[in-house]
Amino acid sequence: MASRLGLRLMGAGFVALGLLATTSLSALAQGSYPARPIRLVVGAPPGGGPDNVARILSQHMNLGQSLVVENRNGAASMIATEHVAKSAPDGYTLLLTSQTGIAVSPLINKSKAYDGQKDFSGVVLLGNAPLVLVAGPALQANTVPEIIALAKSKPGALDYGNGGVGTSPYMAGALFGAMTGTRLMSIPFPGEQASMTEIIAGRLPMMFANASAAMPHVRSGRLRGIAVTSATRVDVAEGLPTVAESGVPGFEIGTWLGIVAPAGTPAAVIDKLNMEVRRIVALPEVKDKLRGQGFVLADNSTPAQFNTFMKAEYAKWSKLIQDADIKAE
């Protein structure tokens, strides 16, 4: 008898907990969110590009609570990504991420800490920072077709600078090789500026560099701008042709940034965040700041569109990593 009573009480307890959880999510959906500050986790150190973007957003957030930027740098952004993946899906812990954290780093490092396809819900895609293929005096080629011909004539002998395995400049070179049937030799450097200094000095032929970092050197004449890696020509590359239109159809890569939440976050919360971030990004002063960071802003990035985009990115990079046998250093 006592045992049956205990079971009934236990069952009632579970029902009560279920009702409490349902009530909490319902309250979120009905507009009480946010009731406390929201954390935006960034897998990069203070002062870097992603951190700058996060702080631009935090300065303009207007949901009645502050947006607090939290830097969790390390392990190619996997530390920050794992932390958010394991956080409560309540809308109070978000992640500013890119293809590096969602797809490239965990695949290259064979990490089981989180699943980039299953552990996150997209909130909003902010934009994409394209790369520019730049060259110096050591490269005896001025166009993409000439670079392809040179690379094919000397397999594995054409060097390109980058920030190491998994970085966007590295992956751009790997993608270029895979799509052109060539093999470029990766030369890693601790940062883009160090690599571009070597190119300017004639000790390194070329690299795919972030447009915002490369274009000042192109304008000064210290580097030659060959092509931009976006799907279409963009203002930030100042009229340079795309790699795709220069002989490599379908070639596209950039460093995109977007905000994601842990999987299971209520749709009403995600929609509210999406609308607020899109409002912020539409502000003229914010547009100018993001463009100054080299970003081509996303158009009409709904949560559904961003989720579809991330799935395509995951498929794209997982295929390249497997086909090119890319491994962690």
C-alpha positions in Angstrom: 0.0 0.0 0.0 2.8 2.4 1.0 4.7 1.4 -2.1 1.7 2.2 -4.3 1.2 5.5 -2.6 4.9 6.3 -3.1 4.6 5.6 -6.8 1.6 7.8 -7.1 3.4 10.6 -5.3 6.4 10.1 -7.4 4.3 10.2 -10.6 2.6 13.3 -9.4 6.0 14.9 -8.8 7.0 14.1 -12.4 3.8 15.6 -13.7 4.4 18.7 -11.6 8.0 19.0 -12.9 6.7 18.6 -16.5 4.0 21.3 -15.9 6.7 23.6 -14.5 8.9 23.1 -17.5 6.0 23.7 -19.8 5.0 26.8 -17.9 8.5 28.1 -18.0 8.8 27.7 -21.8 5.3 29.1 -22.2 6.3 32.2 -20.2 9.3 32.6 -22.5 7.1 32.3 -25.6 4.6 34.9 -24.1 7.2 37.6 -23.9 8.8 37.5 -20.5 12.2 36.8 -22.2 14.7 38.1 -21.5 14.4 38.5 -17.7 18.2 38.6 -17.1 21.3 39.5 -19.1 22.1 37.4 -22.2 25.6 36.0 -22.7 27.1 36.0 -26.1 30.1 33.6 -26.1 32.9 34.3 -28.5 35.7 31.8 -29.3 38.3 34.5 -29.9 40.3 36.8 -27.7 39.3 40.4 -27.0 40.2 42.8 -29.8 39.9 40.3 -32.6 37.5 40.5 -35.5 34.7 38.3 -34.0 35.0 40.0 -30.6 34.7 43.4 -32.3 31.5 42.3 -34.0 30.1 40.9 -30.8 30.7 44.2 -29.0 29.1 46.2 -31.8 26.0 44.1 -31.3 26.1 44.4 -27.5 26.3 48.2 -27.7 23.0 48.4 -29.6 20.9 45.6 -28.0 17.5 46.8 -26.8 15.6 44.0 -25.3 15.4 45.4 -21.8 18.5 43.4 -20.7 22.2 43.7 -21.5 24.1 41.5 -24.0 27.3 40.5 -22.2 30.2 39.4 -24.4 32.1 36.4 -22.9 35.4 35.4 -24.5 36.3 31.7 -24.3 39.3 31.5 -26.6 41.2 28.3 -27.4 41.3 25.1 -29.4 40.2 26.8 -32.7 37.0 28.0 -31.0 36.0 24.5 -29.9 36.1 25.5 -26.2 33.5 28.2 -26.7 31.4 26.0 -29.0 31.3 23.0 -26.6 30.4 25.3 -23.7 27.3 26.7 -25.5 26.3 23.2 -26.9 26.1 22.0 -23.3 24.3 25.1 -21.9 20.6 25.3 -21.1 18.4 25.9 -24.2 16.8 29.0 -22.6 18.1 31.8 -24.8 20.5 33.2 -22.2 23.7 31.6 -23.6 24.4 32.2 -27.3 27.4 31.7 -29.5 28.9 33.9 -32.1 30.3 31.3 -34.5 31.6 30.6 -38.0 32.3 27.6 -40.2 35.5 27.1 -38.1 33.6 26.2 -34.9 30.6 24.5 -36.4 32.2 22.3 -39.0 35.9 22.7 -39.7 37.6 22.4 -36.3 35.6 19.5 -34.9 35.9 17.5 -38.1 39.7 18.1 -38.5 40.3 17.3 -34.8 37.8 14.3 -34.8 36.2 15.8 -31.8 33.2 14.2 -30.1 32.6 17.1 -27.7 29.7 18.3 -29.8 27.8 17.8 -33.0 27.8 20.9 -35.2 24.7 19.6 -37.1 22.6 18.6 -34.1 23.6 20.6 -31.1 22.6 24.1 -32.3 19.7 26.1 -33.6 20.5 29.0 -35.9 19.4 32.5 -34.8 20.8 34.8 -37.4 23.5 34.9 -40.1 25.2 38.3 -39.9 27.4 38.3 -43.0 30.4 36.9 -44.7 33.9 38.4 -44.9 35.4 37.3 -48.3 39.1 36.6 -48.9 41.3 38.2 -51.5 43.9 36.2 -53.4 47.0 38.4 -53.2 50.5 38.0 -54.7 53.9 39.6 -54.5 57.0 39.7 -56.6 57.8 36.0 -56.0 54.7 34.9 -58.0 55.2 35.0 -61.8 51.5 35.0 -62.5 48.8 37.7 -62.6 45.6 35.9 -63.1 43.8 32.8 -61.7 44.3 30.8 -65.0 48.0 31.7 -64.9 48.3 30.5 -61.3 46.5 27.2 -62.1 48.9 26.7 -65.0 51.9 27.4 -62.8 50.7 25.1 -60.1 50.1 22.3 -62.6 53.6 22.7 -64.1 55.2 22.4 -60.7 53.0 20.1 -58.5 53.4 20.9 -54.8 56.0 23.6 -55.4 53.7 26.6 -55.3 53.6 27.9 -51.7 50.7 29.9 -50.1 50.6 31.6 -46.7 47.9 31.0 -44.1 47.2 31.0 -40.4 47.4 27.2 -40.0 45.2 24.2 -40.7 41.5 24.9 -40.4 41.8 28.7 -40.8 39.8 30.3 -43.7 43.0 31.2 -45.6 44.2 27.6 -45.3 40.9 26.1 -46.3 40.7 28.5 -49.3 44.0 27.1 -50.6 42.8 23.5 -50.0 39.5 24.2 -51.8 41.3 25.9 -54.7 43.6 22.9 -55.1 40.7 20.4 -54.9 38.6 22.4 -57.5 41.5 23.0 -59.9 43.3 19.6 -59.7 46.4 21.3 -58.3 48.3 21.0 -55.0 49.5 24.1 -53.2 52.0 23.9 -50.4 50.7 25.4 -47.1 53.1 27.7 -45.3 51.6 28.6 -41.9 52.3 31.9 -40.1 51.1 33.3 -36.8 48.7 35.7 -38.3 47.8 37.3 -41.7 50.1 40.3 -41.3 53.2 38.1 -40.8 52.3 36.2 -44.0 51.7 39.3 -46.1 55.0 40.8 -44.9 56.7 37.8 -46.4 54.8 38.2 -49.6 55.7 41.9 -49.9 59.4 41.0 -49.2 59.3 38.5 -52.1 59.9 35.4 -49.9 56.4 34.0 -50.3 54.4 34.0 -53.5 50.8 34.4 -52.5 47.9 33.8 -50.0 44.2 34.1 -49.5 43.8 36.9 -47.0 40.8 38.6 -45.4 39.8 41.5 -47.6 39.8 44.0 -44.9 43.5 43.2 -44.1 44.6 42.7 -47.7 43.1 45.7 -49.5 45.1 48.4 -47.9 48.3 46.7 -49.2 46.7 46.3 -52.6 45.7 50.0 -52.7 49.3 51.0 -51.8 50.7 48.8 -54.5 52.7 46.5 -52.2 50.5 43.5 -53.1 48.8 42.6 -56.3 45.1 41.7 -55.9 44.3 38.7 -58.2 40.7 37.8 -57.3 38.1 37.8 -54.5 36.6 34.6 -53.1 33.0 35.7 -52.9 30.3 34.4 -55.3 29.9 37.8 -56.9 32.1 40.9 -57.0 31.9 43.0 -53.8 32.6 46.5 -52.8 35.1 45.5 -50.1 37.3 44.0 -52.9 37.1 47.2 -54.9 36.2 45.7 -58.3 38.5 42.6 -58.3 37.0 39.7 -60.3 35.9 36.6 -58.4 37.8 33.4 -58.5 34.7 31.7 -59.8 34.4 34.0 -62.9 38.2 33.7 -63.4 38.1 30.0 -64.3 37.0 28.1 -61.2 33.1 28.0 -61.4 31.4 27.5 -58.0 34.4 28.6 -56.0 33.3 30.5 -52.9 34.7 30.9 -49.4 34.7 33.5 -46.7 34.6 33.8 -43.0 31.0 34.0 -42.1 29.7 35.0 -38.7 26.3 34.1 -37.2 24.6 33.6 -33.8 23.4 30.2 -32.7 21.7 28.9 -29.6 21.7 25.4 -28.0 19.3 23.0 -29.8 15.9 23.0 -28.1 15.8 26.7 -27.5 12.1 27.8 -27.9 11.3 29.1 -31.3 9.6 32.2 -29.9 12.9 33.2 -28.2 14.9 32.5 -31.3 12.5 34.6 -33.4 12.7 37.5 -30.9 16.5 37.4 -31.0 16.5 37.2 -34.8 14.3 40.3 -35.1 16.4 42.3 -32.7 19.8 41.4 -34.2 18.5 42.2 -37.7 17.2 45.5 -36.4 20.7 46.3 -35.1 22.4 45.3 -38.3 20.1 47.5 -40.3 21.2 50.6 -38.3 23.4 52.8 -40.6 26.2 53.2 -38.1 26.3 49.4 -37.5 26.3 48.7 -41.2 29.3 51.0 -41.6 31.2 49.4 -38.7 30.6 45.8 -40.0 31.5 46.8 -43.5 34.7 48.3 -42.0 35.4 44.9 -40.6 35.2 43.5 -44.2 31.7 41.9 -44.0 29.2 41.6 -46.8 26.0 41.7 -44.8 23.5 38.8 -45.2 20.1 39.5 -46.7 16.9 38.3 -45.0 18.6 35.8 -42.7 15.7 34.0 -41.0 16.5 31.2 -38.5 15.3 28.7 -41.1 17.5 30.2 -43.8 20.5 30.1 -41.5 19.9 26.5 -40.5 19.8 25.5 -44.1 23.0 27.5 -44.8 24.8 25.8 -41.9 23.8 22.3 -43.2 25.2 23.2 -46.6 28.4 24.5 -45.0 28.9 21.4 -43.0 28.4 19.2 -46.0 30.8 21.3 -48.1 33.7 21.3 -45.6 33.3 17.7 -44.4 33.6 16.6 -48.0 36.7 18.7 -48.6 38.3 17.6 -45.3 37.7 14.0 -46.3 38.7 14.3 -50.0 41.9 16.3 -49.2 42.7 14.2 -46.1 43.1 17.4 -44.0 44.3 16.6 -40.5 45.1 18.7 -37.4 48.7 19.8 -37.1 
